[in-house]
Amino acid sequence: MSSLTIAVINTGGTISCTGNPLAPMSAQAFAAASESLLTPILLQQFPGLTVTYITDLPFPESASQTLDSTNLQPTDWCLIAGYILSHYAQYDGWVVLHGT
């Protein structure tokens, strides 16, 4: 398999919560957890894969740089789209973890 680069944007929500009761992880904590838990599994199946977990897309109303999907507004969707457009050519594919 040739090399393939994928960017993952985690907007927040249940998929990036931890603990009991559930509490949101920061974008950096989610990236670190994903790199240690998910990336090795992906690399077993796709050896040429490079996964980048985006941590520099801030949502202004969030200290953790993530928002639950119930709090995402059209302006936040525009931030996501703008980020992807400005970095589009750097990756072969994009995954946006957005919530429900």
Helices and strands as residue ranges (DSSP letters): E 4-10, G 14-16, E 17-18, E 23-24, H 27-37, H 39-45, E 49-53, H 74-87, G 88-90, E 93-97
